[in-house]
Each structure stands twice: as C-alpha cells, then as structure tokens.
Amino acid sequence: MPQLPTVGCADFQNSLRTNRRGFVKAGLLGAAGLSLSGLLKADARGANSPTGDRLKSVIILWMRGGPSHIDMWDPKPDAPAEFRGEFGTKPTAVPGIHLTDLLPETGKIMKKWSILRSLHHADAGHSTGDQICFTGYNAGSAPDENIHPSIGSIVSKQIGHQNPKLPPYVMIPRQVPGTGAAYLGVAHKPFETVADPANTGPFKLPNFERPAGVSPEQIGDRRSLLKQFDTLKRETDNSGQLAAMDRFQHRAWDILTSNAARDAFDLDKEPKDLRDKYGFGAAYDPKASNRCGCPSWAQRMLLARRLVEAGVRLVTVDLRWWDTHVKGFESLRDGFLPRWDKAYTALINDLEERGLLKSTLVLAWGEFGRTPKVNNDAGRDHYPNVFSAALAGGPIVGGRAIGASDEKGAFPKTLPRTPQDVLATVYKHLEVDINESYTNNGRPIAVLPSGKPIEELC
C-alpha cells in the first residue's frame, strides 16, 4: 500500500495514521488519490501551459545491469579473441560506423541516432552507478535510496506545472535505485504504472481502477470527507503545508478522473500491427540461470511513446537486466539484442512518423559497461571505466559516433565524457536550469555538481 505523504504536522500525521484504514475501507481509490497527490505538486512559480511549440519530452531507456558496449555499440573486431568476443560486426547506413552484427535494424536507421562511446565514471556497483547516472551525484550510505533528486524529480520541480493534466514524471513499471525525489519530497516522486504491459490481455493501471463496489458518486463523497477532515486540522497548522497539500490533492483528483490521463495510459488503444512492430517477449524470470528472461519491455517502450505524445515530460523505462556475467553471449544472442534491435528501431521510427522525434530526446544507457576481457563464464563483468550510450531526437544530430574507446574498449581514447555531461545535455533540451539550487537542511544544493551539454552530439 502506498505511504501517505509527510506534511510536517505531527497531529495531522497521527490522525491520518489513525484514520488511514477507515479511508481505505471507504474506497478512497485504494489510497491512490493520496499517493498520486504527493507526486503531482505544481510548481509555485505558475501553472500555465506555454503556448506555441509542443512541450519537449525525454524518454530514458534504462538498460539496468550494464549493457556490454563491446558487444553492442562499440565492437572491437581487431582485438584479441578474449576481448573481441563471439559476435561479428556489420556496417551501418553511415559509412565508417559499425555495430555488432546482431543489430542490423538499428544500423539501418543509424542516420536517426548517434552513439557516445567515451563515457566513464568510477563506480562499479549497480545501485551506486544508478545514482550517478540519474542524479549526477555519488550515492549515500544506502545506495538504493536517493540522497539527491533524480533528473525526473528535478524536471517535475522546475517544469512540471506546464502540463497540469498529466504527471510530469512517470516510471514504467516501478522505481529503480536513483529515480527518487530525495529532499524535493514526495510531490516529485515518479508516478509508477505498477502494472507491466503484458504479452496478451488488457493493460490495466491500478491507480485508475475504481475499487470494487464503489460508484463514482461514492468517490465524490470520499473526496468531500477528506476535505472536511483536512479542514478540522487546518486551524492548527501554522506552516501552510496543509493548504499546499490541498492543492496537490485537488490536482491529483483532477488527473485521476480526467480522460486525458486515462487515454494516455491506455496501451490497448494501440493497433496490433504497431504493437507487433515493437515486439512481444516472455515475462522476466529472475530465477533464470543466465538472468535472461527477456522481459516484455518492448511494450513498455511503446507505452513511453504514448505518454510523451500525450505530454508527459520525462518517462523512464526499466529495461533490465543486462547483467551478463554468465553465458553472456548466449543471453545477448538469443534474447536481448534481437529484441532490442526490433523495439528500439520501432520506437525511433514511430516517434519520427508522428512528428515527435524533434521534441523527444531518447536516451538509452545503463549504469556502466562490461569488462573488455571475457571472463571464464563466457560473460563480462561490471565496468565503469568506459561505456556507451545511444541518443536520438530533440537536439541530437543522428549518424554520429562521438568519442572513442581504446583498441580493447578499456578506457576513453578521445573526448572523454561523464554521466553529468549527459544529464546536462538532457536538461538543456528540456530547458531546465542547471544553475538552480535547492535547499536541503539549510544548505543550497546545485542541480548538478559538474557537467556541461555535449556539443558534439548536437
């Protein structure tokens, strides 16, 4: 069950804890109204949508586990076999740029996207690497918990007010380490779909489902009840936080009952032939020996396109689990790379055909790469010293390979860049001010500790 937002008034919190079960029994959208209100805070600087061009959006395709740069975007055909691996290479539509031979379709659309081959940082942990790539800061003592806000939370804070009909920051299906709001508060957490686009059958979003036996009229009654309950406590609140919470809840209720939000998340409105273009896959099996259950994340990518088309500003798609320590070549050959090739190509083409690619930056990457040398289990291990990312749309000029790793794919050779540089590039596209700072425990914290937009990509 989602946790109720913290609002800073002890009496009010105690009363909420006391009455929480009663509210749920009363059918208060399974508490979804409260949880959603926490993550949909409108920025105090205004709530008017800008006019003119379409709002800019970002899709982060998060390849959690660490995709192998050598076996995907940065092959080393002239390296010794223990570095080169089992795959060959194939030329793309751009002369001089080669990919692994298991990515033929993405190679055909190479003019629409570019590769950054010289990324690096210094942390080989999954969750700690997640934190660096989502926040620009190192992790704290508990790597699964944010001590700095994610890029999505910063986006929600600065520009979330521009489209009040939809949540500004969505996670498909659930949060991963690094994606939290930290000191920006629950108002800027991502909206989690929770439900995962399935291979067959309807896709239903729990937060938009009315509890069994509860009519729309009864929901209205519960909303009125909550308002009366808040009024009782408002007189004792001198901080103004309760009044602010009322505004957040009002927006949450508007979204939960709006056709715009329901339509945006209604994946079943997509035609079957388009869903087939993205591809379907078996459900992820965490018990698989090689951890390659090849989840149906292709449909997650399609949902992401649907959300940015509706006006969501930043969508993060969990594309786990690229942690190919054991039987890595088998996992990539039999599952991940063919499905990635199909789905990524479909996404980029789909965005372009709908006129969305110019306004939507698509960033595909993971927390690090894999070791240049193949291990004894026919896989590769964690490796942050150099890795790659794929970028398309927005300001990105396609058909480029930016930066290079050395002959064995071990270290940056030219134009070394950091995750902070990538985040700065994304922020610039969204017109988010990276010079802004936010107060945490009385101390101003910058949006990024370092980094600047990567001009070579644009």
N, C-alpha and C positions, 0 to 999 in steps of 0.2 A: 504494500500500500504506500503511495507517495507520502512523503513527510510534509506536514504543514509548514508554510513559510515562517521564519522567525522575524518578528516585527519589533522586538525591543521593549515590550511592555510586559512585565512579569505577570501581573494579574490577568491580562488578556490571554497570555500563553497558557496559564494554568486553566483558565476557563475553556479554552479551545481543547486542551487535553481532556478535560472532564467531559465535554460535550461532543467530542470527535466521533465516538461510537454512535451517538444518537444521530448525528448528522448523516453518517453513512447509512444507518438504518432507514433514515428518512429519504434516501435515494438521491443524495446530492451528487449525482453524476459519478458515484464511486469516488468522491473527493477530487475528481478531475478538475472541477471548477476552481478549487483552491490551488491545486498544484500548477495548473496552467497559468493562473493569475500571477503566480510568483515569477514565472519566466517570461512574462509579456509586459514588463514595465515600460511605459512610454517615457522617452527622454524628456526631461523638464524643459528643454530648450524649444520644444514645439512639437506639434503633431500633424502638420500639414504635409501632404504628399507633394513633392516637387512636380512641376509641370514640364512638358517638353519630352525629351527622350525617355526611353524605357529605363527604369531603375537598373543599375548594374548589379550583377549577382556573381556568386562563386560556388562552384562545386568542388569539394575536396574528396578525391577518391583515395581513401586512406588504406594503403596496402599493408596492413598491420602484420608484423613479423619480419619485415625487411625483404623486399624483392631483390633478387640477385641481379645487379647491374650488368655483370659479365654475361649472364645467360638471357638477357633481355635487350637492353638499350645500348650497351657498351661492349660488344663482343671483342674478343682478342684472338683472332684466327691465327696469328703468327706466334703466339705464346706457346711455351711447352705444354704438353697434353694435360699435365696435372694442374695447370692454370686455365687452359683453354676450355676444358670441359667436353661434354659429349655432343654439343649442338654445333651445327654449321652456321654460316652467315648468308644473308640474302640482301642484294641491293634494294634500296627503296626507290620511290619515284623521284627523289632528289639525288642527283649524281654526287657520289662521294660519301653518302651516308648509308651505312649498312646496319641492319639489325640482326638478331638471331633469326634463323630460318623458320622458326615456329611463329613468327609474327608477320606473315605475308600480307594480311589485310591492312594492318596499321601501316605497313610500309607503303602500300598503295596510296594512302592519304597523307603521306609524310609532309606534303606542302601545307597541310592544315594545322600541324602541331610541331613543336620543337622539343629537343632534348637538352637538358642541362646535365652535363657529365662530370662536373667538378665540385659537387657538394661534399662537405665534410663537417664533422664535429668530433667530440672526444669521448662520447659515452656509448658503451656497448650494451646497455640494458634496455629491455623493451619499454617498460613504463617510463624510465628516465629519458629515453630517447623520444618517446611520445611527448613528454612535457616540453622538451626543447623545440620540437617541430610545431607544436600547437601554440606555445606561448612565447618562445624566444628566450625563455629563462631556464636555468637548470632546475631540476626537481628538488623538492624538500626532503625531509626525513622519511615521509610516507609517499613514495613515488606515484601511487595510484590516486593521490589526492592533490588537486591543484593548490598551489600557494600563490600563483599568478593566474590571471584570467586568460582563457583561450582566445584565439583570434575571433571565434564566433561570438564570444561574450563581449569582446570589445566592439565588434560590429553592432551587436544588439544595443549596447550602451550609447554609441555615437549616432547611429543612423537607423535604429530600429523603429523610430517613430514615423518614418517616411511612408510606411505602408501598414496602417493600423488594422487592416483586415486579415492579416496573416502573421504568424510568428516569424520573427526575423531570422531565427537560428534554429535549424532542425537537424536532428541526428537520426540516421537510419541504420539499424533499428534502435540501438541503445548507446549510451555514452561509453567511451573508452577512456583510459587514462589520458589526461591532458586537455580534455574537452570541457572541463568545468569552469565555473564563473569566479571562483575564489572570492576575494574581497569585494567584487562588484555585487555579490549577493544573488539570491535565488531568482530575482527578477530577470537575470541574464543567463540563466542556465539554458541549455538547448531543450527544445521540445522533442521528446523521444517518441518515435512512432510505436515503439514496443513491438507491435505486430511486424512480422517479417514477410515481405512479398513472397507468396508461396508459388510452387510449381503449378498447381491446379487449384481450382476453387476460388471463391471471392476473397479479396484482401480487405479486412475489416480493421479499422483503427479503434482500439478500446476506448480512447478518450472521447470519441464521438458517438459511442454507443450508449443509449439510454438504459438504465438498469431495468431488469425485468419487472413488469407490473407497475412502472412509473410512467404516468402520462405527461405530456408537455405542460398541462395545467399544474400538475403537482410539482414539476421542476420550478415553475414560476413561483409557487408557494414557498419552496425551499429557499429560493433566492430572496424572497421577501423576508423569510425568517432569519436568514443570515444577516441581512441589512439591519433588522431590528436588534439582533444580538450585538452587532457592532456598535449601534447607537448607544447601547447601555454602557459600553466601555469607553466610548469616545470622550466622555466628560472627564475621565481620569487620566487621559493621555495628554501630556504636555509637549510631546516630541513632534507631533504632526504625522507620525508614521502610520497611524490608523487611517487618517484621511487619504494618505497616499495609497495605502493598501486597498481602500475602497475603489480608487481609480483603476488599479491593476485588475481587481476582480471584475469591475464593470467591463473592461476591455476583454477579459477572458470569457465572460459570458457572451459577449457580442460575437467573438470568434467561434465559440462552441456552437452557437445557434445560427451561424452565417452560412449561406450557400457557397460563398467564395472559398471558405476553408474546406468544407466538405467536398466540393468539387476538386480542389487541388490535390487532396489526398486519395481521391477515388481512382486508383490504378486500373480498376476494371473497366473504365471508360476507354482505355487504350485498345485499339483494334488488335486482333490476334496476330495479324501478319507483322505488325510492328513489334509486338512482344516477341515474336519468333526471331526477328532480326537481332534483337538483343541477346536472345538465347535463354534457355532454361537449364537449371542444374540441380543435382541432388542436394539434399539438405546436408549441412556441415556435420560431420561426425567427429567430435573431439577425441573419440577413442581409437580412431584410425591410426595404424602404426606409423604411417608417414604423414599424418595430420593433414592429408589432402582429401577432405570430404567434398571439396569444390562446391562451396555453398552457392545458393541461387542469388548471388549478389548482382548478376546481370539485371534482374528485375528491380533491385534496389537502385541501380543506376538510372533505369527508366523512370522510376518514381522521382528521383532527384531532378531529372529534366522537367517533369511535370510541375514540380514545386517552384523551380526558378521561373518557369513560364508564367506561373500564377503571381509571382512577385516576392517569393522568399529570397532573402538577401544572401544567406550562406547555408549551404547544405553539406554536411559531412556524411559520407557513406562508408560504413565499415566493410572493408573488403578482405577481411582476414581469411587465411592465416598463412602467410608466406614464409614461415619459419622452417626452412628446408634443410635441417641438419642431417636427416637420414633419408636415403633414397630420394634425394632432391631432384635429380634429373628425371626420375620416374614420375614424381609428383608434377613437375612442370610440364613434361611432355604429354602425360595422359590426362591432365586436368586443367591446371591453372592457365598455362599460356594459350592454348586454343580458345578457351572461354574468354580470357582477357582480350585476345585479338578480335574476337567477334563482338563483344559487348562494347569495348572502347571505340571501335570503328563505328558501330551503330550509334553510339551517343554523340560523337563528333558530327557525323553526317546528319543526325536528327536535329541537333541544335542549329546547324547551318541551314538546313532546309526550312526551318521555322523562323529564320531570321533572328535567332537568339545567340549565335556564336559571337557576334560583335559585342554583346552586352554581358556575356557569361564567360568568365575565366574558369577553365577546368585545370585543376592541379592534381596530378597523380604522383604519389610518392609514399614511402614508408619511413620508419624511424632511422633506418640505416641500410647499408647494402650487405653483401655477403663476402666472406673471405676470398681473396684471389685464388688461393690454393685449395683444391678439393680435399675434403677430409677422408678418413678411412671408411666412412659410411656412405660414400657416394653422394655427399651433400656439401654444403658450405655453411660456415658458422657466422655469428654476428660480426659486423664490420662497419664502423662509422668513419673510418679514415678517408674513404671516398665512396660516393654513391651517386645515383642519377635520379632525375625527376622528369616527368613529361608535362608540358604545359601547352595549352591551346586556348584560343578565344580571347575576348577582351582586347588588350593591347598587344598580345603576343603575336609576333610575326612567325608564321609557320615555315617549315622547311629548313630549320637551322639546327646545328649541333653546337651548343655553346660550351666552351671549356673542354678540357680533355683530361683523362687519367693517363698514367704512365703505361708502359708496354705490357705490364702484367695486371693492370687495373687495381694497383695497390695504393696510389696516392695521386692527388691532383697534380697535373703537369702544367696546365695553363689555366688562367682565370679561376683560381680557387674561390668558391662562394660558400656561404653558410646558410643554415635554415633561417636566420634572421633576415638575410637578404631576400629570400623567397617570400617571407611574411611581409616585408616592406613592399615588395612588388604587388602582392595581393591587396594590401591596404591602399596603395596608390590607385589601383584600379577602382576600388570601392569609394575612393575619396574620403578615406578615414585619416584623420590627423594623427600621425605617429609622434608628433611633438607634444601631444596632450599627455597629461599625467593625472593619476587618480590617487586619492589619499587612502593609505592603509595604516591604521594605528598612528595617525598623525603625521605620517611621512609620505611625501609625494613619490609615486612610482611611475616611471615612464612606460608608455605602451610597449616599447621595445628597448632593450638595453644597448643595442647596436644594430647595424644593418642599414642598407640603402637599396632602393629598387635596382634590379638588374637591367641596365640599359641595353645590353647586348641582345636581350630577348625581345625588345620592343621596337 
